[in-house]
Protein backbone atom coordinates (compact mmCIF):
# COMPACT_ATOMS: atom_id res chain seq x y z
CA UNK A 1 0.00 0.00 0.00
CA UNK A 2 1.29 3.47 -0.85
CA UNK A 3 1.89 5.87 2.02
CA UNK A 4 1.49 9.59 2.61
CA UNK A 5 2.34 11.65 5.68
CA UNK A 6 0.94 14.87 7.07
CA UNK A 7 1.82 17.16 9.97
CA UNK A 8 -0.83 19.41 11.50
CA UNK A 9 -0.36 22.00 14.22
CA UNK A 10 -2.79 24.43 15.82
CA UNK A 11 -0.27 27.19 15.03
CA UNK A 12 -0.32 26.39 11.29
CA UNK A 13 -3.38 28.63 10.90
CA UNK A 14 -4.32 29.79 7.42
CA UNK A 15 -7.19 31.91 8.68
CA UNK A 16 -10.70 31.85 10.02
CA UNK A 17 -13.15 30.00 7.81
CA UNK A 18 -15.93 32.34 6.74
CA UNK A 19 -19.06 30.13 6.67
CA UNK A 20 -20.11 31.93 3.49
CA UNK A 21 -17.59 29.87 1.49
CA UNK A 22 -20.32 27.22 1.60
CA UNK A 23 -22.81 29.47 -0.17
CA UNK A 24 -24.76 28.62 -3.31
CA UNK A 25 -26.62 30.27 -6.16
CA UNK A 26 -30.18 30.43 -7.46
CA UNK A 27 -30.62 32.14 -10.82
CA UNK A 28 -33.82 32.69 -12.73
CA UNK A 29 -32.62 30.06 -15.17
CA UNK A 30 -34.07 26.72 -16.19
CA UNK A 31 -35.88 24.94 -13.36
CA UNK A 32 -33.86 26.43 -10.52
CA UNK A 33 -36.81 28.52 -9.31
CA UNK A 34 -39.93 27.21 -11.07
CA UNK A 35 -40.03 23.46 -10.57
CA UNK A 36 -37.00 23.65 -8.27
CA UNK A 37 -37.50 25.60 -5.08
CA UNK A 38 -41.04 26.67 -6.06
CA UNK A 39 -43.82 24.42 -7.33
CA UNK A 40 -47.34 25.28 -6.12
CA UNK A 41 -49.64 22.29 -6.27
CA UNK A 42 -46.84 19.80 -5.64
CA UNK A 43 -47.65 17.37 -2.79
CA UNK A 44 -44.63 18.77 -0.92
CA UNK A 45 -45.50 22.46 -1.51
CA UNK A 46 -45.96 24.65 1.57
CA UNK A 47 -48.39 27.54 1.98
CA UNK A 48 -46.16 29.78 -0.21
CA UNK A 49 -45.63 27.18 -2.92
CA UNK A 50 -42.09 26.22 -1.89
CA UNK A 51 -41.15 22.56 -1.99
CA UNK A 52 -40.54 21.28 1.53
CA UNK A 53 -38.50 18.32 0.29
CA UNK A 54 -36.07 20.73 -1.40
CA UNK A 55 -35.92 22.94 1.68
CA UNK A 56 -35.09 19.91 3.80
CA UNK A 57 -32.10 19.07 1.62
CA UNK A 58 -30.89 22.69 1.57
CA UNK A 59 -31.06 22.78 5.37
CA UNK A 60 -29.28 19.42 5.47
CA UNK A 61 -26.32 21.00 3.66
CA UNK A 62 -26.37 24.13 5.83
CA UNK A 63 -26.19 26.77 3.06
CA UNK A 64 -25.35 30.10 4.73
CA UNK A 65 -25.89 32.46 1.79
CA UNK A 66 -27.52 32.19 -1.67
CA UNK A 67 -26.65 34.47 -4.57
CA UNK A 68 -29.75 35.70 -6.45
CA UNK A 69 -31.27 36.39 -9.05
CA UNK A 70 -28.31 35.91 -11.43
CA UNK A 71 -26.04 35.31 -13.22
CA UNK A 72 -26.38 36.34 -16.85
CA UNK A 73 -30.08 36.87 -16.14
CA UNK A 74 -29.41 39.88 -13.93
CA UNK A 75 -27.86 41.97 -16.71
CA UNK A 76 -31.30 42.47 -18.27
CA UNK A 77 -33.38 42.35 -15.08
CA UNK A 78 -35.58 45.16 -13.82
CA UNK A 79 -35.79 44.59 -10.09
CA UNK A 80 -39.06 46.52 -9.93
CA UNK A 81 -40.70 43.75 -11.98
CA UNK A 82 -40.27 41.39 -9.03
CA UNK A 83 -42.18 43.32 -6.35
CA UNK A 84 -45.84 44.16 -5.82
CA UNK A 85 -48.84 41.89 -6.40
CA UNK A 86 -47.67 38.81 -8.27
CA UNK A 87 -50.68 38.93 -10.61
CA UNK A 88 -49.62 42.40 -11.80
CA UNK A 89 -46.00 41.59 -12.52
CA UNK A 90 -44.89 41.68 -16.16
CA UNK A 91 -43.79 38.73 -18.24
CA UNK A 92 -40.39 39.49 -19.80
CA UNK A 93 -38.25 37.86 -22.46
CA UNK A 94 -35.02 36.72 -20.84
CA UNK A 95 -32.40 37.36 -23.49
CA UNK A 96 -29.70 35.62 -21.45
CA UNK A 97 -31.26 32.16 -21.66
CA UNK A 98 -33.91 32.42 -24.40
CA UNK A 99 -36.86 31.89 -22.09
CA UNK A 100 -39.78 33.88 -20.64
CA UNK A 101 -39.59 35.14 -17.07
CA UNK A 102 -42.99 35.41 -15.38
CA UNK A 103 -41.73 37.07 -12.16
CA UNK A 104 -44.01 34.89 -10.07
CA UNK A 105 -41.16 34.59 -7.59
CA UNK A 106 -39.51 37.90 -6.75
CA UNK A 107 -37.61 39.63 -3.99
CA UNK A 108 -40.22 39.17 -1.26
CA UNK A 109 -40.82 35.53 -2.09
CA UNK A 110 -37.14 34.67 -2.36
CA UNK A 111 -36.36 36.37 0.95
CA UNK A 112 -39.13 34.30 2.55
CA UNK A 113 -37.67 31.12 1.02
CA UNK A 114 -34.16 32.00 2.24
CA UNK A 115 -35.47 32.44 5.78
CA UNK A 116 -37.10 29.00 5.61
CA UNK A 117 -33.78 27.61 4.33
CA UNK A 118 -31.87 29.21 7.25
CA UNK A 119 -29.89 31.20 4.72
CA UNK A 120 -29.12 34.81 3.82
CA UNK A 121 -29.62 36.54 0.48
CA UNK A 122 -26.66 37.71 -1.62
CA UNK A 123 -28.39 40.05 -4.07
CA UNK A 124 -27.04 40.96 -7.51
CA UNK A 125 -27.84 44.32 -9.11
CA UNK A 126 -28.08 44.96 -12.83
CA UNK A 127 -25.10 46.95 -14.10
CA UNK A 128 -25.74 45.86 -17.68
CA UNK A 129 -28.91 47.46 -19.00
CA UNK A 130 -29.33 49.42 -15.75
CA UNK A 131 -26.91 51.33 -13.53
CA UNK A 132 -26.18 53.14 -10.28
CA UNK A 133 -29.62 54.71 -9.89
CA UNK A 134 -31.50 51.40 -9.99
CA UNK A 135 -28.83 49.88 -7.71
CA UNK A 136 -29.24 52.47 -4.97
CA UNK A 137 -33.03 52.27 -5.27
CA UNK A 138 -33.16 48.53 -4.64
CA UNK A 139 -30.92 48.96 -1.58
CA UNK A 140 -33.34 51.59 -0.30
CA UNK A 141 -36.28 49.29 -1.01
CA UNK A 142 -34.67 46.33 0.71
CA UNK A 143 -32.81 47.86 3.63
CA UNK A 144 -34.15 51.32 4.57
CA UNK A 145 -36.52 51.30 7.53
CA UNK A 146 -39.16 53.62 6.11
CA UNK A 147 -40.08 57.20 5.36
CA UNK A 148 -38.79 57.26 1.78
CA UNK A 149 -40.38 56.44 -1.57
CA UNK A 150 -38.87 52.98 -2.08
CA UNK A 151 -38.92 51.83 1.53
CA UNK A 152 -42.55 52.92 1.88
CA UNK A 153 -43.37 50.97 -1.28
CA UNK A 154 -41.87 47.87 0.36
CA UNK A 155 -44.11 48.45 3.38
CA UNK A 156 -47.18 48.85 1.14
CA UNK A 157 -46.15 45.59 -0.54
CA UNK A 158 -46.51 43.81 2.80
CA UNK A 159 -43.05 43.91 4.35
CA UNK A 160 -42.81 46.33 7.26
CA UNK A 161 -39.30 45.43 8.42
CA UNK A 162 -36.32 45.78 6.08
CA UNK A 163 -34.91 42.65 4.47
CA UNK A 164 -31.46 43.59 5.78
CA UNK A 165 -29.52 42.20 2.81
CA UNK A 166 -25.84 42.68 3.63
CA UNK A 167 -23.98 41.21 0.65
CA UNK A 168 -24.46 42.63 -2.87
CA UNK A 169 -22.97 41.77 -6.28
CA UNK A 170 -22.22 44.67 -8.62
CA UNK A 171 -23.38 43.00 -11.82
CA UNK A 172 -22.18 39.75 -13.36
CA UNK A 173 -19.36 38.78 -15.78
CA UNK A 174 -19.35 42.23 -17.33
CA UNK A 175 -16.38 41.57 -19.64
CA UNK A 176 -18.23 38.72 -21.36
CA UNK A 177 -19.46 39.54 -24.90
CA UNK A 178 -22.48 37.31 -24.15
CA UNK A 179 -23.47 39.69 -21.36
CA UNK A 180 -26.19 42.26 -22.03
CA UNK A 181 -24.43 45.65 -22.25
CA UNK A 182 -21.01 44.18 -21.54
CA UNK A 183 -18.36 46.77 -20.81
CA UNK A 184 -14.67 47.55 -20.94
CA UNK A 185 -12.77 47.36 -17.68
CA UNK A 186 -12.74 51.16 -17.39
CA UNK A 187 -16.46 51.47 -18.16
CA UNK A 188 -17.37 48.80 -15.66
CA UNK A 189 -14.99 50.10 -13.00
CA UNK A 190 -16.47 53.61 -13.21
CA UNK A 191 -20.04 52.27 -13.13
CA UNK A 192 -19.30 49.92 -10.25
CA UNK A 193 -17.60 52.68 -8.27
CA UNK A 194 -20.51 55.09 -8.62
CA UNK A 195 -23.05 52.38 -7.81
CA UNK A 196 -20.98 51.28 -4.80
CA UNK A 197 -20.75 54.82 -3.45
CA UNK A 198 -24.49 55.42 -3.68
CA UNK A 199 -25.45 52.00 -2.35
CA UNK A 200 -23.24 52.50 0.70
CA UNK A 201 -24.57 56.00 1.21
CA UNK A 202 -28.01 54.41 1.53
CA UNK A 203 -26.76 51.64 3.84
CA UNK A 204 -23.14 51.87 5.06
CA UNK A 205 -23.32 48.38 6.59
CA UNK A 206 -23.45 46.48 3.27
CA UNK A 207 -20.56 44.67 1.56
CA UNK A 208 -20.04 44.79 -2.19
CA UNK A 209 -18.56 42.34 -4.71
CA UNK A 210 -16.99 43.75 -7.89
CA UNK A 211 -16.97 41.58 -11.02
CA UNK A 212 -13.71 39.92 -11.84
CA UNK A 213 -13.18 38.62 -15.36
CA UNK A 214 -15.83 36.14 -16.50
CA UNK A 215 -13.30 33.34 -16.98
CA UNK A 216 -9.64 32.49 -16.43
CA UNK A 217 -9.11 31.99 -20.17
CA UNK A 218 -10.74 35.26 -21.25
CA UNK A 219 -8.41 37.59 -23.22
CA UNK A 220 -9.40 40.30 -20.74
CA UNK A 221 -8.39 38.27 -17.66
CA UNK A 222 -5.82 39.93 -15.44
CA UNK A 223 -5.87 43.29 -17.16
CA UNK A 224 -9.60 43.48 -16.43
CA UNK A 225 -9.14 42.99 -12.68
CA UNK A 226 -6.32 45.53 -12.50
CA UNK A 227 -7.99 48.22 -14.60
CA UNK A 228 -11.44 47.99 -13.04
CA UNK A 229 -10.01 47.95 -9.50
CA UNK A 230 -8.05 51.10 -10.23
CA UNK A 231 -11.48 52.74 -10.58
CA UNK A 232 -13.40 51.19 -7.66
CA UNK A 233 -10.93 49.68 -5.15
CA UNK A 234 -11.82 52.08 -2.35
CA UNK A 235 -15.55 51.35 -2.45
CA UNK A 236 -15.73 47.57 -2.88
CA UNK A 237 -14.95 44.71 -0.51
CA UNK A 238 -14.54 41.61 -2.70
CA UNK A 239 -13.60 40.63 -6.24
CA UNK A 240 -15.55 37.80 -7.84
CA UNK A 241 -14.08 34.73 -9.53
CA UNK A 242 -15.96 32.19 -11.66
CA UNK A 243 -14.62 28.79 -12.72
CA UNK A 244 -16.18 25.64 -14.18
CA UNK A 245 -14.50 22.36 -15.10
CA UNK A 246 -15.41 19.53 -17.43
CA UNK A 247 -14.12 16.13 -18.51
CA UNK A 248 -15.46 15.57 -22.03
CA UNK A 249 -12.50 13.34 -23.00
CA UNK A 250 -12.81 11.01 -20.01
CA UNK A 251 -9.33 11.81 -18.66
CA UNK A 252 -10.03 11.15 -14.98
CA UNK A 253 -6.48 11.77 -13.64
CA UNK A 254 -6.26 15.06 -15.53
CA UNK A 255 -9.76 16.06 -14.46
CA UNK A 256 -9.03 15.43 -10.78
CA UNK A 257 -5.91 17.60 -11.04
CA UNK A 258 -7.95 20.68 -11.98
CA UNK A 259 -8.02 21.88 -8.40
CA UNK A 260 -4.37 22.83 -8.97
CA UNK A 261 -5.54 25.18 -11.71
CA UNK A 262 -8.04 26.61 -9.23
CA UNK A 263 -5.33 27.26 -6.65
CA UNK A 264 -3.21 29.07 -9.25
CA UNK A 265 -6.23 31.16 -10.28
CA UNK A 266 -6.94 32.24 -6.70
CA UNK A 267 -3.34 33.23 -6.07
CA UNK A 268 -3.17 35.21 -9.33
CA UNK A 269 -6.25 37.27 -8.48
CA UNK A 270 -5.00 37.85 -4.92
CA UNK A 271 -1.73 39.14 -6.41
CA UNK A 272 -3.60 41.54 -8.70
CA UNK A 273 -5.77 42.83 -5.84
CA UNK A 274 -2.68 43.43 -3.73
CA UNK A 275 -0.85 45.10 -6.63
CA UNK A 276 -3.68 47.62 -6.97
CA UNK A 277 -3.76 48.09 -3.22
CA UNK A 278 -0.04 48.76 -3.24
CA UNK A 279 -0.35 51.19 -6.14
CA UNK A 280 -3.00 53.09 -4.18
CA UNK A 281 -1.18 52.86 -0.82
CA UNK A 282 -4.41 51.34 0.49
CA UNK A 283 -4.68 50.22 4.10
CA UNK A 284 -7.38 47.65 3.35
CA UNK A 285 -7.03 44.35 1.52
CA UNK A 286 -9.68 43.06 -0.83
CA UNK A 287 -10.84 39.49 -0.35
CA UNK A 288 -12.34 37.11 -2.90
CA UNK A 289 -15.87 35.96 -3.60
CA UNK A 290 -15.70 32.78 -5.67
CA UNK A 291 -19.36 33.21 -6.46
CA UNK A 292 -19.64 30.64 -9.28
CA UNK A 293 -17.89 27.26 -9.25
CA UNK A 294 -18.77 23.73 -10.29
CA UNK A 295 -18.41 20.99 -12.87
CA UNK A 296 -20.40 21.90 -16.00
CA UNK A 297 -20.31 20.09 -19.33
CA UNK A 298 -22.73 17.17 -19.29
CA UNK A 299 -25.80 19.08 -20.50
CA UNK A 300 -24.31 21.26 -23.25
CA UNK A 301 -25.70 19.37 -26.24
CA UNK A 302 -29.05 18.72 -24.55
CA UNK A 303 -29.54 22.45 -23.97
CA UNK A 304 -29.23 23.18 -27.69
CA UNK A 305 -32.06 20.77 -28.43
CA UNK A 306 -34.29 22.16 -25.65
CA UNK A 307 -33.97 25.73 -26.94
CA UNK A 308 -34.45 24.63 -30.54
CA UNK A 309 -37.73 22.97 -29.59
CA UNK A 310 -39.17 25.60 -27.25
CA UNK A 311 -37.36 28.94 -27.28
CA UNK A 312 -39.09 31.53 -25.05
CA UNK A 313 -40.76 28.80 -23.01
CA UNK A 314 -41.14 29.07 -19.24
CA UNK A 315 -38.74 27.25 -16.91
CA UNK A 316 -37.17 25.05 -19.59
CA UNK A 317 -34.97 22.13 -18.42
CA UNK A 318 -31.61 23.82 -19.05
CA UNK A 319 -28.14 23.05 -17.64
CA UNK A 320 -29.41 19.89 -15.94
CA UNK A 321 -26.07 18.14 -15.59
CA UNK A 322 -26.30 14.62 -14.17
CA UNK A 323 -23.25 14.35 -11.95
CA UNK A 324 -21.18 11.22 -11.59
CA UNK A 325 -18.78 9.96 -8.94
CA UNK A 326 -15.64 11.58 -10.35
CA UNK A 327 -17.45 14.94 -10.36
CA UNK A 328 -17.96 14.55 -6.62
CA UNK A 329 -14.23 13.92 -6.14
CA UNK A 330 -13.35 17.13 -7.96
CA UNK A 331 -16.00 19.04 -6.00
CA UNK A 332 -14.30 17.80 -2.84
CA UNK A 333 -10.88 18.87 -4.09
CA UNK A 334 -12.28 22.32 -4.93
CA UNK A 335 -13.64 22.70 -1.40
CA UNK A 336 -10.24 21.65 -0.02
CA UNK A 337 -8.67 24.37 -2.18
CA UNK A 338 -11.01 27.02 -0.82
CA UNK A 339 -10.07 26.02 2.71
CA UNK A 340 -6.38 26.20 1.80
CA UNK A 341 -7.03 29.81 0.79
CA UNK A 342 -9.39 30.68 3.63
CA UNK A 343 -7.39 33.79 4.48
CA UNK A 344 -8.57 35.46 1.25
CA UNK A 345 -11.51 33.42 -0.08
CA UNK A 346 -14.34 34.58 2.16
CA UNK A 347 -17.39 33.86 -0.01
CA UNK A 348 -18.00 31.03 -2.48
CA UNK A 349 -21.17 29.93 -4.24
CA UNK A 350 -21.66 26.48 -5.69
CA UNK A 351 -23.48 27.21 -8.94
CA UNK A 352 -26.22 26.29 -8.66
CA UNK A 353 -28.39 24.81 -5.91
CA UNK A 354 -31.38 23.05 -7.50
CA UNK A 355 -31.74 21.40 -10.95
CA UNK A 356 -29.40 23.80 -12.78
CA UNK A 357 -25.85 22.30 -12.52
CA UNK A 358 -26.90 21.44 -8.99
CA UNK A 359 -26.41 19.08 -6.05
CA UNK A 360 -30.19 18.76 -5.65
CA UNK A 361 -32.49 17.50 -8.43
CA UNK A 362 -36.26 17.39 -8.68
CA UNK A 363 -38.90 16.12 -11.05
CA UNK A 364 -41.89 18.36 -11.66
CA UNK A 365 -44.69 16.77 -9.67
CA UNK A 366 -42.31 14.07 -8.49
CA UNK A 367 -39.34 13.33 -6.30
CA UNK A 368 -36.28 15.13 -4.99
CA UNK A 369 -32.86 13.52 -4.69
CA UNK A 370 -29.22 14.30 -3.97
CA UNK A 371 -26.64 14.16 -6.76
CA UNK A 372 -23.12 12.89 -6.11
CA UNK A 373 -21.65 16.37 -5.54
CA UNK A 374 -24.16 16.93 -2.71
CA UNK A 375 -22.09 14.92 -0.26
CA UNK A 376 -18.67 16.64 -0.26
CA UNK A 377 -20.52 19.97 -0.23
CA UNK A 378 -22.62 18.94 2.75
CA UNK A 379 -19.66 17.47 4.66
CA UNK A 380 -17.51 20.58 4.19
CA UNK A 381 -20.35 22.90 5.19
CA UNK A 382 -21.19 20.88 8.29
CA UNK A 383 -17.71 20.13 9.55
CA UNK A 384 -15.35 22.62 7.87
CA UNK A 385 -15.90 25.49 10.28
CA UNK A 386 -13.53 27.29 12.65
CA UNK A 387 -9.89 27.81 11.64
CA UNK A 388 -8.33 26.36 8.50
CA UNK A 389 -4.97 24.66 9.15
CA UNK A 390 -2.16 24.42 6.63
CA UNK A 391 -0.97 20.80 6.31
CA UNK A 392 2.63 19.78 5.75
CA UNK A 393 1.82 16.98 3.34
CA UNK A 394 4.11 14.46 1.70
CA UNK A 395 2.37 12.33 -0.91
CA UNK A 396 3.22 10.17 -3.92
CA UNK A 397 2.62 12.12 -7.13
CA UNK A 398 1.64 11.58 -10.76
CA UNK A 399 1.90 13.52 -14.00
CA UNK A 400 -0.95 14.40 -16.36
CA UNK A 401 -1.43 16.51 -19.47
CA UNK A 402 -1.50 19.90 -17.76
CA UNK A 403 0.44 19.31 -14.54
CA UNK A 404 3.49 17.48 -13.28
CA UNK A 405 3.81 16.30 -9.72
CA UNK A 406 0.12 16.10 -8.86
CA UNK A 407 -0.21 14.81 -5.27
CA UNK A 408 -2.21 11.60 -5.09
CA UNK A 409 -3.50 12.79 -1.72
CA UNK A 410 -4.96 16.29 -1.44
CA UNK A 411 -5.88 17.31 2.09
CA UNK A 412 -6.60 20.14 4.50
CA UNK A 413 -7.88 20.40 8.07
CA UNK A 414 -10.01 22.67 10.22
CA UNK A 415 -10.02 23.18 13.98
CA UNK A 416 -13.17 24.10 15.88
CA UNK A 417 -13.34 26.25 19.00
CA UNK A 418 -13.70 23.17 21.20
CA UNK A 419 -10.45 21.72 19.85
CA UNK A 420 -12.07 19.20 17.51
CA UNK A 421 -10.15 18.63 14.28
CA UNK A 422 -11.59 17.60 10.92
CA UNK A 423 -9.41 16.38 8.05
CA UNK A 424 -10.74 16.46 4.49
CA UNK A 425 -8.81 14.32 2.02
CA UNK A 426 -9.15 13.10 -1.56
CA UNK A 427 -7.26 10.06 -2.83
CA UNK A 428 -6.73 10.58 -6.56
CA UNK A 429 -5.13 7.17 -7.12
CA UNK A 430 -7.17 5.22 -9.66
CA UNK A 431 -6.27 1.80 -8.28
CA UNK A 432 -4.57 1.79 -4.90
CA UNK A 433 -5.54 2.62 -1.36
CA UNK A 434 -3.14 4.96 0.44
CA UNK A 435 -2.21 4.89 4.09
CA UNK A 436 -2.11 8.38 5.57
CA UNK A 437 -0.09 8.90 8.76
CA UNK A 438 -0.83 12.26 10.35
CA UNK A 439 1.17 13.83 13.19
CA UNK A 440 -1.37 15.43 15.56
CA UNK A 441 0.77 15.69 18.72
CA UNK A 442 0.22 19.47 18.92
CA UNK A 443 -3.45 18.92 19.75
CA UNK A 444 -3.04 16.69 22.76
CA UNK A 445 -5.09 13.52 23.05
CA UNK A 446 -7.54 13.19 20.16
CA UNK A 447 -9.84 10.29 19.38
CA UNK A 448 -11.32 9.36 16.01
CA UNK A 449 -15.00 10.20 16.11
CA UNK A 450 -15.80 8.93 12.62
CA UNK A 451 -14.32 8.36 9.19
CA UNK A 452 -16.76 9.14 6.38
CA UNK A 453 -15.92 7.85 2.91
CA UNK A 454 -17.50 8.50 -0.48
CA UNK A 455 -16.38 5.87 -2.99
CA UNK A 456 -17.74 3.93 -5.94
CA UNK A 457 -16.01 1.41 -8.18
CA UNK A 458 -17.43 3.12 -11.29
CA UNK A 459 -16.24 6.72 -11.78
CA UNK A 460 -19.27 7.34 -14.01
CA UNK A 461 -21.82 6.12 -11.44
CA UNK A 462 -24.73 8.54 -10.86
CA UNK A 463 -27.73 8.98 -8.57
CA UNK A 464 -31.23 9.07 -10.04
CA UNK A 465 -34.77 9.42 -8.75
CA UNK A 466 -35.14 5.64 -9.12
CA UNK A 467 -31.77 4.90 -7.51
CA UNK A 468 -30.94 7.90 -5.29
CA UNK A 469 -28.50 6.00 -3.06
CA UNK A 470 -26.22 4.60 -5.74
CA UNK A 471 -23.37 6.93 -4.74
CA UNK A 472 -23.63 7.73 -1.04
CA UNK A 473 -21.16 8.03 1.83
CA UNK A 474 -20.49 5.27 4.33
CA UNK A 475 -18.65 5.00 7.62
CA UNK A 476 -15.27 3.25 7.57
CA UNK A 477 -13.65 1.54 10.54
CA UNK A 478 -9.95 1.10 11.16
CA UNK A 479 -8.82 4.73 11.56
CA UNK A 480 -6.78 5.00 14.76
CA UNK A 481 -5.22 7.89 16.66
CA UNK A 482 -2.58 6.63 19.08
CA UNK A 483 0.16 8.65 20.75
CA UNK A 484 -0.68 11.70 18.71
CA UNK A 485 -0.44 9.91 15.35
CA UNK A 486 -3.47 9.25 13.18
CA UNK A 487 -3.31 6.28 10.86
CA UNK A 488 -6.09 6.01 8.29
CA UNK A 489 -6.63 4.13 5.04
CA UNK A 490 -7.87 6.28 2.15
CA UNK A 491 -9.55 3.99 -0.40
CA UNK A 492 -8.59 4.36 -4.06
CA UNK A 493 -10.54 7.25 -5.64
CA UNK A 494 -12.28 8.48 -2.54
CA UNK A 495 -13.47 11.55 -0.63
CA UNK A 496 -12.69 11.26 3.09
CA UNK A 497 -13.78 13.15 6.18
CA UNK A 498 -11.93 12.18 9.36
CA UNK A 499 -13.41 13.79 12.47
CA UNK A 500 -11.40 13.82 15.67
CA UNK A 501 -12.39 15.12 19.09
CA UNK A 502 -10.52 15.70 22.38
Buried (B, 14 or more C-beta within 10 A) or exposed (E): EBEBBBBBBBEBBBBEBBBBBBBBBBBBBBBBBBBBBBBEEBEBBBEEBBBEBBBEBBEBBBBBBBBBBBBBBBBBBEBBBBBBEBEEBEEBEBBBBBBBBBBBBBBBBBBBBBEBBEBBBBBBBBBBBBBBEBBBBBBBBBBBEEEBEBBBBBBEBEBEEBBEBBBBBBBBBBBBEEBBBBBBBEBBBBBBBBBBBBBBEBBEEBBBBBBBBBBBEBEBBBBBBBBBBBBBBEBBBBBBBBBBBBBEEEEBBBBBBBBBBBBEBBEBBBEBBBEBBEEEEBEEEBBBBBBBBBBBBBBEEBBEEBBEEEEEBBBBBBBBBBBBBBBBBBBBBBBBBBBBBBBBBBBBBBBBBBBBBBBBBBEBEEEBBBBBBBBBBBBBBBBBBBBBBBBEBBBBEBEBEEBEEBBBBBBBBBBBEEBBBBBBBBBBBEEBBBBBBBBBEBBEEBEBBBBBBBBBEEBEBBBEEEEBEBBEBEEBEEBEBEEBEBBBBBBBBBBBBBBBBE
